[in-house]
C-alpha cells in the first residue's frame, strides 16, 4: 500500500519512488461563485429595469391619452349643449319675428293708405305718357332729368 505525505508529490512504496499519477483538481472557493451570481443578476437586472421603465413610460402615455380623450369628450358634449341652446334661441327669435311681422301687416290697411294718398296728397295713377321704359343692359347707372 502506498503512503501519501503532505509535503511531497511522490507516492512512496516498497520498491521505487514514482511520480503521482493524477494531480489534485483545483477547487474554486465558494466566494467566487457568489460573485458570479451577483454579476449574473446585474446583467439580468439591466434588461428588467429597462423593460420596467418602458412599461412605466407606456402607462404614462396611455394615461395621458385617456385623460385627453375624456377632456375632449366633455368639451364636445358641452359644445353640443351650447348648439342646442342656440338653435332653441334662434327658433324662438324666428317665431317672435314672424308674430311681430304678422301684427304689423295686420295693422296696415292698404286701402286706407291709398285713400289718404289720393285725397289729402292729390296723387293719381300715372297716365300713358308718363311711363318710360328702359333696358338695363349696361352696368352704368342712369340719370333721368324730368321734363
C-alpha positions, 0 to 999 in steps of 0.5 A: 500500500502506498503512503501519501505525505503532505509535503511531497508529490511522490507516492512512496512504496516498497520498491521505487519512488514514482511520480503521482499519477493524477494531480489534485483538481483545483477547487474554486472557493465558494466566494467566487461563485457568489460573485458570479451570481451577483454579476449574473443578476446585474446583467439580468437586472439591466434588461428588467429595469429597462423593460420596467421603465418602458412599461412605466413610460407606456402607462404614462402615455396611455394615461395621458391619452385617456385623460385627453380623450375624456377632456375632449369628450366633455368639451364636445358634449358641452359644445353640443349643449351650447348648439342646442341652446342656440338653435332653441334661441334662434327658433324662438327669435324666428317665431317672435319675428314672424308674430311681430311681422304678422301684427304689423301687416295686420295693422296696415290697411292698404286701402286706407293708405291709398285713400289718404294718398289720393285725397289729402296728397292729390296723387293719381295713377300715372297716365300713358305718357308718363311711363318710360321704359328702359333696358338695363343692359349696361352696368352704368347707372342712369340719370333721368332729368324730368321734363 
